[in-house]
Amino acid sequence: MVKVFIIPEGKSQADEIIEFLLRGKYLLTAMIIENYIEAKIDVKNQTSRSKKTVVSGIIRSLQFNNLNDRLREIYHSNMPILYSIPIIQMDPIQSDAIADYITVFE
């Protein structure tokens, strides 16, 4: 299992992705973090900040590439940031419940 993090371009894209992942049963639950502050150095060499929405959830680790491919198909010109972090340990009963619920990308 891995925890995926998706940083969409905006709230409407976040809502679309959440609907896609939950309705397709690719995630059991989605964690939505709104008003996440992203800081970076801009073209004027100053620190700029912007508010983002972050969507995260748990998927099977072997499904990451399939999720990436599917999001790339849907959002080819405005692909959201997507990355994962491995889950090293998890309660086995909870892990089994998640694995039994979520579906495999076709």
Secondary structure, DSSP 8 states (H G I E B T S, - for coil): -EEEEEE-SSHHHHHHHHHHHHHTTS-S--EEEEEEEEEEE-TTS-EEEEEEEEEEEEE-GGGHHHHHHHHHHHTSSS--EEEEEE-----HHHHHHHHHHS----
